[in-house]
Every structure is written in structure tokens, then in C-alpha cells.
Amino acid sequence: MIRSYTFPELEPGWVWLVGAGPGDPGLISLMGAEALKQADAVVYDALVDERLLSLAPESAEIVFAGKRGGRPSPKQTDITQRLIGLAQQGKRVVRLKGGDPFVFGRGGEEALVLREAGVNFRVVPGISAGVGGLAYAGIPVTHRTVNAAVSFVTGHSMSGDMPDERLDWEALAKGSPVLVIFMGIKHIARITQRLIAAGRPADEPVAVVCKATYADQQVLMSTLADCAKDVETAGLTPPSLIVVGDVVPLREHLNWNG
């Protein structure tokens, strides 16, 4: 309890969609941690730090539901049906997701299916990797003298390819001073080529943040023209964030994390 505040009860038959934050387990919200303490079942993603699972009771059912590109993974429909089944058994269910459930986390899709099935749910927001991950790299997503807007962009479509059919790269290149690209490292060469072709300067600053907020976090500083080659040379792999824009050089002054 926080002085006159009582956490809501996770009731039997409910599913709480809980954002675990960008990685570091200390970044989960107080309400998210409390939900885990009350859970009868926890269904968690690949990007969730497993140390958070220790907050759940020893009797809780723990279900891994992580999806990773190019590897055998649970299907989204199977995950959602598992949530429905657990709730219909009268369990208190936590769906633990990396970052924030509603920021490229498919939380909205899961919630819609739960609603259709008559299952009550609650959303517990988390710190998005696109904000918290960059903060741990010393890069602010907004800075008053640099940008008045920022765009969060997915780097791949549902098929795993570039999301060209749903993104206007030309409009993004011209209209958003800062771009934060999730899940884009696989297509980084094509993404940077598209942005340069749409008018972004080839020497525009870029940072790639790998394993954001963890002790082994890596930050690669580069430019639009060179970052694909630099990522390959450095051997960076997912999960990684790409940030493009003039907030990137601020890391020289704001890097508090090593």
C-alpha cells in the first residue's frame, strides 16, 4: 500500500495485460508488480526478464508464450485462446508483455478477442522500449531545441517483411524530425535507403540500441548512410531499436549509463 492508496484486486476470471517495461525488471510499475503477486497464472513474452516471474506465487502456473522471428513460436491465436481458457477456469491471469501492451505489443488484438469471449480485462501500461530504452542510452525522444514531434515506427509487417504497404516512408522522412524504429534491424539497409531516397540527409545521426536497459546494453552511433554496414560489422542482433534524428548527438552529454 502507498499511503492511503490500495491496489485494485485482480479478480478470478480476469486477465490483466501488464507491461513489463523495456527490460530491466526494476522498470515494471508498482501496479504491474502487484498484479504478479496476485496471479494464479502468468503468460509471458520472450522480451520479459524472467526475474519478474519470481514475484508470482510459487503455486502460479507459468506459461511461456514468446515469439521470435525465424524460430518456432506460439501462434497469436493459440496464445489468446490460452488466456481465455485460463480465465474461464476462474484463474487470476497476468499477460506479461515487454514494453507497453499497446505499443507494438499486440495487446489491443488480445484485448479485443478477450472482449468477444466475454472475459474481463484490465490494461496496466508499461514503459515503452522506444522511450525507456533510449533514456538508458542517454538519448531523449524529445528535446525542446531539437524536435516538436517524434514518430514510432515498426520495422516489419505481420509477414516479417518491410511494412511498405502500411507506411508512407516519404511522409515520415519529410514530416517527422525524429524516428524511433522498433524491430527494424533485419531490414536496416532497406529502411535507411528508403529514408535517404525520400530526402533525409545521408549524414543524419543514427543510433542503434541493442539489449536496451540491460547491463550488456550496446549503443552504436552512426549515420544513415553507414549504419547498416556498421551494424553488420558490430554484429548487433535483435532486440534492437533504431533512432534517427538530431536527438542522437545529445548522447555525448546525456549518457549517464556508462
SERO-4910 file (N, C-alpha, C, O; in steps of 0.05 Angstrom, whole numbers):
BEGIN
 pado doro    nc1    nc2    nc3   cac1   cac2   cac3    cc1    cc2    cc3    oc1    oc2    oc3
  Met    A     17    -24      0      0      0      0     18     25      0     38     26     14
  Ile    A      9     45    -16     23     70    -16      5     90     -2    -13    101    -14
  Arg    A     10     95     23     -4    116     38    -32    122     28    -34    138     10
  Ser    A    -51    112     38    -80    116     31    -87    106      3   -110    111     -5
  Tyr    A    -69     92    -11    -77     80    -36    -76     50    -34    -57     38    -24
  Thr    A    -98     38    -43   -100      9    -43   -100     -1    -71   -116      8    -87
  Phe    A    -82    -20    -78    -82    -31   -105   -108    -45   -111   -119    -59    -94
  Pro    A   -117    -43   -136   -141    -58   -143   -136    -88   -142   -113    -97   -145
  Glu    A   -157   -103   -138   -155   -132   -136   -156   -145   -164   -174   -138   -179
  Leu    A   -138   -163   -169   -140   -180   -193   -160   -202   -187   -153   -221   -172
  Glu    A   -184   -200   -198   -205   -218   -191   -204   -244   -207   -194   -244   -229
  Pro    A   -214   -266   -196   -216   -291   -211   -231   -287   -237   -251   -274   -238
  Gly    A   -220   -300   -258   -233   -298   -284   -225   -273   -300   -235   -269   -323
  Trp    A   -208   -256   -289   -199   -233   -303   -172   -237   -315   -156   -254   -305
  Val    A   -166   -223   -337   -139   -222   -349   -129   -194   -348   -142   -175   -358
  Trp    A   -106   -190   -336    -93   -164   -336    -70   -164   -356    -52   -181   -354
  Leu    A    -71   -146   -375    -49   -143   -394    -29   -123   -383    -34    -99   -381
  Val    A     -6   -134   -374     13   -118   -359     38   -113   -375     50   -131   -385
  Gly    A     46    -87   -377     71    -80   -390     94    -83   -370     94    -72   -349
  Ala    A    114    -99   -378    137   -105   -361    158    -84   -364    178    -84   -348
  Gly    A    156    -66   -383    177    -46   -388    197    -57   -408    194    -79   -418
  Pro    A    218    -41   -413    236    -47   -435    257    -69   -430    271    -77   -448
  Gly    A    259    -79   -405    279    -99   -400    287   -101   -371    280   -121   -357
  Asp    A    300    -81   -361    308    -80   -333    283    -85   -315    264    -70   -317
  Pro    A    284   -107   -299    259   -113   -283    251    -92   -264    228    -91   -255
  Gly    A    269    -74   -256    262    -53   -238    244    -32   -250    234    -14   -236
  Leu    A    240    -33   -277    224    -13   -290    194    -21   -293    179     -5   -304
  Ile    A    186    -44   -282    158    -50   -282    144    -31   -262    156    -22   -243
  Ser    A    118    -25   -268    104     -7   -250     96    -22   -224     97    -46   -222
  Leu    A     90     -6   -204     81    -17   -178     56    -34   -182     53    -55   -170
  Met    A     37    -24   -199     13    -40   -203     19    -66   -218      6    -86   -213
  Gly    A     38    -65   -237     45    -89   -251     57   -110   -232     51   -133   -234
  Ala    A     75   -101   -214     87   -119   -194     66   -130   -176     67   -154   -169
  Glu    A     47   -114   -168     25   -123   -150      8   -144   -164     -1   -163   -152
  Ala    A      3   -140   -190    -13   -159   -206      1   -187   -206    -13   -207   -202
  Leu    A     27   -187   -209     41   -212   -209     39   -226   -182     37   -250   -180
  Lys    A     39   -211   -160     37   -222   -133     10   -236   -129      7   -254   -113
  Gln    A    -11   -226   -144    -38   -237   -140    -44   -259   -161    -66   -271   -159
  Ala    A    -27   -264   -179    -33   -281   -202    -35   -311   -196    -20   -321   -179
  Asp    A    -54   -324   -208    -55   -354   -209    -41   -365   -233    -33   -388   -234
  Ala    A    -39   -348   -254    -26   -357   -279    -13   -332   -292    -25   -311   -292
  Val    A     11   -336   -302     26   -315   -316     33   -326   -344     46   -346   -346
  Val    A     25   -311   -364     32   -318   -392     50   -296   -402     42   -273   -404
  Tyr    A     76   -303   -407     95   -281   -411    110   -284   -438    111   -306   -450
  Asp    A    120   -261   -447    133   -260   -474    163   -263   -472    175   -263   -450
  Ala    A    175   -266   -495    204   -271   -497    220   -247   -487    242   -251   -477
  Leu    A    210   -223   -490    225   -199   -482    222   -192   -453    233   -172   -444
  Val    A    208   -208   -438    204   -203   -409    228   -215   -394    235   -238   -398
  Asp    A    239   -200   -375    260   -210   -358    248   -231   -339    230   -225   -324
  Glu    A    258   -255   -340    246   -277   -325    249   -273   -294    236   -287   -279
  Arg    A    266   -255   -286    268   -249   -257    242   -238   -246    236   -241   -222
  Leu    A    226   -226   -263    200   -216   -254    181   -238   -246    163   -234   -230
  Leu    A    185   -262   -257    167   -284   -251    169   -292   -221    150   -305   -211
  Ser    A    191   -285   -208    194   -292   -180    174   -276   -163    170   -283   -139
  Leu    A    162   -256   -174    142   -241   -158    115   -256   -156    100   -251   -138
  Ala    A    111   -275   -174     86   -291   -174     88   -312   -152    110   -320   -145
  Pro    A     65   -320   -141     66   -342   -121     78   -367   -132     76   -372   -156
  Glu    A     90   -383   -115    102   -408   -124     81   -427   -137     88   -443   -153
  Ser    A     56   -424   -128     35   -441   -139     25   -432   -166      9   -446   -179
  Ala    A     33   -408   -175     23   -398   -201     32   -414   -224     55   -425   -225
  Glu    A     14   -417   -244     21   -431   -269     36   -411   -287     26   -389   -292
  Ile    A     60   -418   -296     76   -401   -312     77   -412   -341     85   -435   -345
  Val    A     69   -395   -360     67   -404   -388     84   -385   -405     79   -361   -406
  Phe    A    103   -397   -419    120   -381   -438    105   -379   -465     97   -399   -476
  Ala    A    102   -355   -474     88   -350   -500    104   -332   -518     93   -315   -532
  Gly    A    131   -334   -517    148   -316   -531    148   -322   -561    148   -345   -569
  Lys    A    149   -300   -577    152   -303   -606    178   -289   -614    183   -267   -606
  Arg    A    193   -304   -630    218   -293   -641    219   -299   -671    214   -321   -679
  Gly    A    226   -278   -686    227   -281   -715    246   -303   -724    269   -305   -714
  Gly    A    237   -320   -742    254   -341   -754    256   -366   -736    270   -385   -744
  Arg    A    242   -367   -713    243   -390   -696    215   -401   -691    196   -385   -693
  Pro    A    213   -426   -685    186   -437   -679    175   -422   -655    188   -419   -634
  Ser    A    150   -412   -658    138   -395   -637    109   -401   -635     96   -410   -654
  Pro    A     97   -396   -612     68   -399   -609     53   -380   -628     62   -358   -632
  Lys    A     31   -389   -638     15   -372   -655     -2   -353   -638     -9   -360   -615
  Gln    A     -7   -330   -648    -22   -310   -632    -50   -321   -624    -59   -316   -602
  Thr    A    -63   -335   -643    -89   -346   -636    -87   -366   -613   -105   -367   -596
  Asp    A    -66   -382   -613    -63   -401   -591    -58   -387   -564    -68   -396   -544
  Ile    A    -43   -366   -565    -37   -351   -540    -63   -339   -529    -69   -342   -505
  Thr    A    -79   -327   -546   -104   -315   -537   -124   -336   -527   -137   -331   -507
  Gln    A   -125   -358   -540   -143   -379   -531   -134   -390   -504   -150   -398   -487
  Arg    A   -108   -391   -499    -98   -399   -473   -106   -380   -452   -114   -388   -430
  Leu    A   -105   -354   -458   -114   -334   -438   -144   -338   -432   -152   -337   -409
  Ile    A   -160   -342   -453   -188   -346   -448   -193   -371   -431   -210   -371   -413
  Gly    A   -179   -393   -438   -183   -417   -423   -176   -415   -394   -190   -425   -377
  Leu    A   -154   -401   -388   -145   -397   -360   -166   -380   -345   -172   -386   -322
  Ala    A   -175   -359   -358   -195   -342   -345   -221   -357   -340   -234   -354   -319
  Gln    A   -229   -374   -359   -254   -389   -356   -252   -410   -334   -272   -420   -324
  Gln    A   -227   -417   -327   -223   -435   -304   -225   -421   -277   -222   -433   -256
  Gly    A   -229   -395   -279   -231   -379   -254   -204   -369   -244   -203   -361   -221
  Lys    A   -184   -371   -260   -157   -362   -251   -154   -332   -254   -167   -319   -270
  Arg    A   -137   -322   -237   -128   -293   -239   -104   -293   -258    -83   -303   -251
  Val    A   -107   -281   -281    -87   -285   -303    -73   -258   -308    -85   -237   -311
  Val    A    -46   -260   -309    -30   -237   -318    -17   -244   -345     -4   -265   -347
  Arg    A    -23   -228   -364    -10   -230   -390     13   -210   -390      8   -186   -393
  Leu    A     37   -219   -386     60   -202   -382     75   -197   -409     85   -216   -421
  Lys    A     76   -172   -417     87   -165   -443    110   -145   -440    109   -128   -423
  Gly    A    130   -148   -457    151   -129   -457    142   -101   -465    124    -98   -481
  Gly    A    155    -81   -454    148    -53   -460    120    -47   -451    113    -52   -428
  Asp    A    104    -35   -468     76    -28   -463     58    -45   -480     64    -49   -503
  Pro    A     36    -56   -468     19    -74   -484      8    -62   -510      3    -77   -529
  Phe    A      4    -36   -510     -9    -23   -533     11     -9   -551      2      5   -570
  Val    A     37    -13   -547     56     -1   -566     71    -24   -580     90    -35   -569
  Phe    A     62    -31   -603     73    -53   -619     74    -79   -602     92    -96   -606
  Gly    A     55    -82   -584     55   -105   -566     32   -124   -571     30   -145   -557
  Arg    A     15   -118   -590     -8   -134   -597    -28   -137   -574    -45   -155   -575
  Gly    A    -25   -120   -554    -44   -120   -532    -72   -114   -541    -92   -125   -530
  Gly    A    -75    -96   -560   -102    -89   -570   -116   -113   -583   -140   -117   -579
  Glu    A   -100   -128   -598   -112   -152   -611   -121   -172   -590   -143   -183   -592
  Glu    A   -105   -176   -569   -112   -195   -548   -137   -186   -533   -155   -202   -527
  Ala    A   -137   -160   -527   -160   -149   -512   -186   -151   -527   -207   -157   -516
  Leu    A   -185   -147   -553   -209   -149   -570   -220   -178   -569   -244   -182   -567
  Val    A   -203   -198   -571   -212   -225   -571   -222   -233   -543   -242   -247   -541
  Leu    A   -209   -223   -522   -220   -227   -495   -248   -216   -492   -265   -228   -480
  Arg    A   -252   -191   -502   -278   -179   -500   -299   -195   -515   -321   -199   -505
  Glu    A   -292   -205   -539   -310   -221   -554   -318   -247   -540   -340   -257   -543
  Ala    A   -299   -258   -524   -304   -282   -509   -317   -278   -482   -323   -296   -468
  Gly    A   -322   -252   -476   -336   -246   -451   -317   -247   -427   -326   -249   -404
  Val    A   -291   -244   -432   -271   -245   -410   -265   -216   -402   -258   -200   -419
  Asn    A   -267   -210   -376   -260   -183   -367   -230   -179   -367   -214   -198   -361
  Phe    A   -221   -155   -373   -192   -150   -374   -187   -122   -365   -204   -104   -364
  Arg    A   -162   -118   -357   -152    -91   -349   -124    -88   -363   -110   -107   -366
  Val    A   -118    -63   -370    -92    -57   -382    -75    -42   -361    -83    -21   -351
  Val    A    -51    -53   -356    -32    -39   -338     -9    -30   -356      8    -46   -364
  Pro    A     -8     -4   -362     13      6   -380     41      1   -370     46     -2   -346
  Gly    A     59     -1   -389     87     -4   -383    104     17   -397     94     31   -415
  Ile    A    129     20   -389    147     38   -403    154     26   -430    166      4   -431
  Ser    A    148     40   -451    155     30   -478    185     31   -482    199     49   -472
  Ala    A    195     10   -496    224     10   -502    232     34   -518    255     44   -516
  Gly    A    214     45   -534    220     68   -550    225     93   -534    236    113   -544
  Val    A    217     93   -509    222    116   -491    243    108   -470    264    120   -468
  Gly    A    238     86   -455    256     78   -434    282     68   -444    303     73   -432
  Gly    A    281     52   -466    306     42   -477    325     63   -486    349     62   -483
  Leu    A    314     84   -499    331    106   -508    340    123   -484    363    133   -484
  Ala    A    324    126   -463    333    140   -439    357    127   -427    376    141   -418
  Tyr    A    358    100   -427    381     86   -416    405     89   -434    428     84   -426
  Ala    A    401     97   -459    424    103   -477    432    132   -477    450    140   -491
  Gly    A    418    148   -461    425    177   -459    414    192   -483    424    213   -490
  Ile    A    392    182   -495    380    195   -518    351    202   -512    335    184   -509
  Pro    A    344    228   -510    316    236   -505    300    234   -531    310    241   -552
  Val    A    275    224   -529    259    223   -553    250    251   -562    244    255   -585
  Thr    A    249    269   -543    243    297   -550    262    315   -535    270    309   -512
  His    A    269    337   -547    286    358   -534    277    384   -546    275    388   -570
  Arg    A    272    404   -529    258    428   -537    271    442   -560    258    453   -577
  Thr    A    298    442   -561    312    457   -582    316    440   -607    327    450   -627
  Val    A    307    415   -607    311    397   -630    286    389   -644    284    392   -668
  Asn    A    266    379   -629    242    369   -643    216    373   -627    216    372   -603
  Ala    A    195    378   -642    169    382   -630    151    358   -637    127    358   -631
  Ala    A    163    338   -650    147    314   -657    166    290   -658    190    293   -663
  Val    A    155    266   -654    170    242   -657    151    221   -668    128    220   -661
  Ser    A    162    203   -685    145    181   -696    156    154   -687    180    149   -690
  Phe    A    138    137   -678    145    110   -671    137     92   -695    114     93   -703
  Val    A    156     76   -705    152     62   -730    159     33   -726    178     27   -713
  Thr    A    143     15   -737    150    -13   -737    168    -19   -761    163    -10   -783
  Gly    A    188    -36   -756    207    -42   -778    200    -67   -793    214    -74   -812
  His    A    178    -80   -786    170   -103   -802    140   -106   -801    127    -98   -781
  Ser    A    129   -119   -821    100   -123   -823     93   -149   -810    110   -163   -799
  Met    A     67   -157   -811     58   -182   -800     71   -206   -813     74   -227   -801
  Ser    A     80   -202   -839     93   -224   -853    123   -225   -847    136   -244   -855
  Gly    A    133   -205   -833    161   -203   -827    177   -187   -846    202   -184   -843
  Asp    A    164   -177   -867    178   -161   -888    176   -132   -880    165   -125   -859
  Met    A    187   -115   -897    184    -86   -893    155    -78   -895    140    -88   -912
  Pro    A    145    -60   -877    117    -53   -877    110    -32   -897     97    -12   -891
  Asp    A    119    -35   -922    115    -15   -943     86     -9   -949     79     14   -955
  Glu    A     69    -30   -947     41    -26   -954     26     -9   -934      4      0   -940
  Arg    A     37     -6   -910     22      9   -890     37     34   -880     27     49   -863
  Leu    A     60     39   -892     76     63   -883     82     80   -907     90     71   -929
  Asp    A     79    106   -903     87    125   -924    115    136   -916    117    155   -901
  Trp    A    135    122   -926    162    129   -918    170    158   -926    185    171   -912
  Glu    A    159    167   -949    165    194   -957    154    214   -938    167    234   -931
  Ala    A    129    210   -929    116    228   -910    131    228   -883    136    248   -870
  Leu    A    140    204   -874    155    202   -849    181    217   -852    190    231   -834
  Ala    A    195    213   -874    221    226   -878    219    256   -878    236    270   -867
  Lys    A    197    266   -890    194    295   -892    181    307   -867    187    330   -860
  Gly    A    164    292   -853    148    305   -833    156    300   -804    147    315   -786
  Ser    A    173    281   -799    180    275   -771    210    279   -766    226    265   -778
  Pro    A    217    298   -749    246    303   -744    260    280   -730    284    277   -734
  Val    A    245    264   -715    258    241   -701    241    216   -706    217    217   -703
  Leu    A    254    195   -714    242    169   -719    253    149   -700    277    147   -697
  Val    A    235    134   -686    243    112   -669    232     87   -682    207     84   -683
  Ile    A    250     69   -691    241     46   -706    245     21   -689    267     14   -681
  Phe    A    223      7   -684    222    -18   -670    226    -41   -689    217    -40   -712
  Met    A    240    -62   -680    242    -87   -696    251    -83   -724    241    -95   -743
  Gly    A    270    -64   -728    278    -57   -755    306    -66   -763    314    -61   -786
  Ile    A    320    -80   -745    348    -85   -752    351   -104   -775    371   -103   -790
  Lys    A    332   -123   -778    333   -141   -801    332   -127   -827    344   -136   -847
  His    A    318   -105   -828    314    -90   -853    328    -63   -853    320    -45   -867
  Ile    A    349    -60   -836    360    -34   -833    372    -22   -859    370      2   -863
  Ala    A    383    -39   -876    394    -29   -901    372    -17   -918    375      5   -930
  Arg    A    350    -31   -921    328    -21   -937    314      3   -925    306     22   -939
  Ile    A    312      3   -898    299     26   -885    316     51   -889    305     72   -896
  Thr    A    342     49   -885    359     73   -889    359     82   -918    360    106   -923
  Gln    A    359     63   -936    358     71   -965    333     86   -971    333    106   -986
  Arg    A    310     76   -961    285     89   -966    284    118   -955    274    136   -967
  Leu    A    295    121   -931    295    148   -918    313    167   -934    306    190   -937
  Ile    A    336    158   -942    354    175   -958    341    182   -985    343    205   -993
  Ala    A    329    163   -997    316    168  -1023    293    188  -1020    286    203  -1038
  Ala    A    280    188   -996    258    206   -991    267    234   -982    251    251   -976
  Gly    A    294    238   -979    304    264   -974    318    268   -947    328    291   -942
  Arg    A    320    248   -930    336    251   -906    365    252   -913    375    238   -930
  Pro    A    381    269   -899    409    272   -905    424    246   -899    419    232   -879
  Ala    A    442    239   -917    458    214   -914    475    215   -888    481    194   -877
  Asp    A    482    239   -879    499    242   -856    483    247   -830    494    255   -810
  Glu    A    456    243   -832    440    247   -808    447    227   -786    452    204   -792
  Pro    A    448    236   -761    457    218   -739    436    196   -735    412    200   -736
  Val    A    447    173   -729    431    149   -723    444    135   -699    469    133   -697
  Ala    A    428    124   -682    437    106   -661    422     80   -662    398     80   -667
  Val    A    436     58   -657    423     32   -654    428     22   -626    451     20   -618
  Val    A    407     17   -612    409      9   -584    401    -21   -582    378    -28   -588
  Cys    A    420    -37   -574    416    -66   -572    414    -74   -542    431    -65   -526
  Lys    A    395    -91   -535    391   -101   -507    388    -77   -489    401    -75   -468
  Ala    A    370    -59   -496    366    -34   -482    358    -40   -453    342    -57   -447
  Thr    A    370    -24   -435    366    -23   -406    380    -46   -391    379    -46   -366
  Tyr    A    392    -65   -405    406    -87   -391    435    -80   -386    446    -60   -397
  Ala    A    448    -95   -370    476    -90   -363    494    -92   -387    515    -78   -389
  Asp    A    486   -109   -407    503   -113   -431    492    -97   -454    496   -104   -478
  Gln    A    477    -75   -449    467    -58   -469    490    -48   -487    512    -42   -477
  Gln    A    485    -46   -513    504    -35   -532    491    -12   -548    468    -14   -555
  Val    A    506      9   -552    496     32   -567    516     37   -590    539     43   -585
  Leu    A    506     36   -614    523     42   -638    515     69   -649    492     74   -655
  Met    A    534     87   -651    529    114   -663    539    113   -691    561    104   -697
  Ser    A    522    123   -709    529    122   -738    514    144   -753    504    163   -741
  Thr    A    511    140   -779    496    158   -796    477    141   -813    481    116   -815
  Leu    A    458    154   -826    440    139   -844    455    124   -865    449    101   -871
  Ala    A    475    136   -877    490    123   -898    506     99   -889    510     80   -904
  Asp    A    516    100   -864    535     80   -855    524     59   -835    537     39   -830
  Cys    A    500     64   -824    492     48   -801    488     19   -808    493      1   -792
  Ala    A    477     12   -833    473    -16   -840    499    -31   -839    501    -53   -829
  Lys    A    520    -19   -851    547    -31   -852    558    -33   -824    570    -53   -817
  Asp    A    554    -12   -808    565    -12   -781    552    -32   -763    565    -45   -746
  Val    A    525    -36   -766    511    -56   -751    521    -84   -757    525   -101   -740
  Glu    A    526    -89   -783    536   -115   -791    564   -120   -780    570   -142   -770
  Thr    A    581   -100   -781    608   -102   -771    608   -107   -741    624   -123   -730
  Ala    A    590    -93   -727    589    -96   -697    575   -122   -689    577   -130   -666
  Gly    A    560   -135   -708    547   -160   -701    522   -156   -683    515   -174   -668
  Leu    A    510   -132   -685    486   -127   -668    462   -144   -678    459   -149   -702
  Thr    A    447   -153   -659    424   -171   -665    399   -160   -650    402   -144   -632
  Pro    A    376   -170   -658    351   -163   -643    353   -174   -614    367   -193   -610
  Pro    A    339   -161   -595    322   -138   -598    338   -112   -599    355   -107   -581
  Ser    A    333    -95   -618    347    -70   -621    328    -48   -629    307    -54   -642
  Leu    A    334    -24   -622    319      0   -630    337     17   -648    361     17   -645
  Ile    A    324     30   -667    339     48   -685    326     76   -681    302     79   -682
  Val    A    343     96   -675    333    123   -673    348    141   -692    372    140   -694
  Val    A    332    157   -707    343    174   -728    336    203   -722    312    209   -717
  Gly    A    355    220   -722    349    249   -718    370    263   -700    388    250   -690
  Asp    A    366    289   -697    385    305   -683    384    303   -653    399    318   -639
  Val    A    367    286   -642    369    280   -613    392    261   -607    402    259   -585
  Val    A    401    247   -628    422    226   -624    448    238   -613    459    226   -594
  Pro    A    458    260   -623    484    271   -613    482    280   -584    503    283   -571
  Leu    A    458    283   -573    456    291   -545    467    270   -526    472    275   -503
  Arg    A    469    246   -536    481    224   -520    509    231   -510    516    223   -488
  Glu    A    523    247   -525    550    255   -517    549    269   -490    568    268   -474
  His    A    527    283   -484    525    298   -459    507    285   -439    509    290   -415
  Leu    A    489    268   -448    468    257   -430    472    228   -424    454    216   -411
  Asn    A    493    216   -432    497    187   -427    505    183   -398    529    186   -390
  Trp    A    486    176   -381    490    172   -353    496    143   -346    502    136   -323
  Asn    A    493    125   -366    492     97   -361    517     83   -373    515     62   -385
  Gly    A    540     94   -368    565     82   -376    573     91   -404    594     82   -414
***
